[in-house]
């Protein structure tokens, strides 16, 4: 089950979010050979190509044995966000198992509130 966390993004600023993934026993999740992806949308049914949908720049931090993921957005991306209403987001990690199946796990989800920029 994914963890839930709400996020506030300031419109027109660079955003960097670091996520630490841990196993049930408290050890760091080994993300070797994992990929990560994250997206935010206004509504669940919006397509990835919808103008109000944004994909985070998502990377597994080196070394992958530390269990860290970085998500980021550029100020040009956050400047396009609508400051009324909320967005939803989720973060997924994936890997290919020994039978060549792609295994996907949602690790974080929640809502995003956009704090409007006065200086534009």
Buried (B, 14 or more C-beta within 10 A) or exposed (E): EEEEEEBEBBBBEEBEBEBEBEEEEEEBBBBEEBBBBBBBBBEEEBEEEEEBBBEBBBEBBEEBEBBBBBBBBEEEBBEEBEEEEBBBBBBBBEBEEEEEEEEEBEBBBBBBEBEEBEEE
